[in-house]
Amino acid sequence: MSSLREECGVFGVFSHGTQDVAGTVYFGLFALQHRGQESCGIAVNDDGIFTAYKDVGLVNDVFTPGVMASLGRGNMAIGHCRYGTTGSNDRANAQPLVVNHIKGRMALAHNGNLVNSSELREALELEGSIFHTTTDSEVISYIITKERLSATSIEDAVSRAMHRLKGAYSLIVMSPSKLIAARDEHGFRPLCYGKTPEGDYIIASESCALTAVGAELERDLLPGEILVFDKNGVRSIRDHCGKTESSFCVFEYIYFARPDSVIEGCSVHEARLRAGAFLALEHPVQADVVVGVPDSGIDAAIGFSRQSGIPYGVGLIKNKYIGRTFIAPGGEARADMIRIKLNPVAETVAGKRVVLIDDSIVRGSTSGRIVRLLREAGAKEIHLRISAPPFLNPCYYGTDIDSRDNLIACRLSADEICRELGADSLGYLSVDNVTKLTNNHCDKGFCTACFSGEYPTEIPGQANKSRFERKISEGEIAHGKE
């Protein structure tokens, strides 16, 4: 669980009457807080009048009672919680984005990462567009707004824009009269919708957020599908469906999603149990206890225990008031959080051979620290098992792995990593088995590019999306960019 980041969660509600839709979004974002803890925002639509608020911080900190009261009531609202893979962590980059244009207003919440964001942004800038953020979400908003000038409807504008957007995007777009949900043709990131007993429609990154507001899951959006929610109900547009093979991010099952979510018909909890069982079959070991690293390593540890017959034990206690370590920006802050986040349970591990289950190793710093904690608590042996394959490649679709430079598996072999972390043995889940975690519940294809290097799209030629967040160079001054 070392330093992985996934950028956000999206949530939307369409009601047939004026009510406290902001409160519904508030609880939905709580359920999606694990997907992003940098910033959050809510935009409310009351018959075409938009009221929005966003800021840096957790949902509970940003949306005080006073702020919630200021949002008022309405019949539609969308929300967003963010960890940025493009753009710095500041209030300007928080979402939803609200756009005023000649045909009205629009609010947008985006989960994913475009691979052609730089090219699109440069083309828009050359046409005179002025950007206020450094996110690719603003690029999407400009493309949709531009298409809206000649499109007959907001959903037509979204459909036209999708021809130009390449990469990962799960979107919720709010117009004065409609709520639009859209998913990229590859289906990289999750997006689903449900319905409350009162007939309100809910859109969310994960089904756990539907449950949190009393909605029942209807289904996941298809890759390439657009759903339109308005006074007439819900309508599906599938012009972009079936254009390419599905490439759902398999790491949603391993780490990102909440275990109580159901994605593409498969329980995330069950997928992680299967990951642990596969690990036990691939890397058997003689041991006394199986310990999972909270939180996403616990289900896999239970699966390993069941398959191997080695008892499961609670060997690490998590301070629940500290967010995920991958959420902390900057190495020093992350290290400080690791020191206070986990505590070993000596009674579980002292004098024992321990199988330690974690979901991933990225840089290796967190894993090494956890191994040392268990050694200090008296563990006799520590056999590290990882419920994902080694990270060997950058991700361009929303996981914050932007280069091979900091990936420990790119510079060390498994045996060398094992020694560096201080473990007695190390075993990774194979790429072959990681694609079997859904046990045939999901007939979609998976993206495993961060493990295998097989990318389902063209990859960016250069990563210059954050050029406004660095000091200008002499060469750029020479080319008129001072």
Buried (B, 14 or more C-beta within 10 A) or exposed (E): BBBBBBBBBBBBBBBEEEBBBBBBBBBBBBBBBBBBBBBBBBBBBBEEEBBBBBBBBBBEEBBEEEBBEEBBBBBBBBBBBBBBBBBBEBEBBBBBBBBEBEBBBBBBBBBBBBBBBBBBBEBBEEEEBEBEBBBBBBBBBBBBBBBBEEBEBBBBBBBBBBEBBBBBBBBBBBBBBBBBBBBBBBBBBBBBBBBBEEEBBBBBBBBBBBBBBBBEBBEBBBBBBBBBBBEEEBEEBEEBBEEBEBBBBBBBBBBBBBBBBBBBBBBBBBBBBBBBBBBBEBBBBEBBBBBBBBBBBBBBBBBBBBBBEBEBBBBBEBEEEBBBBBBBBEEEEBBBBBEEBBEBBBEBBBEBBBBBBBBBBBBBBBBBBBBBBBBEBBBBBBBBBBBBBBBBBBBBBBBBBBEEEBBBBEEBEBEEBBEBBBBBBBBBBBBEBBBBBBEEBBEBBBBBBBBBEEBBBEBBEEBEBEBEEEEEEEEEEEEEEE
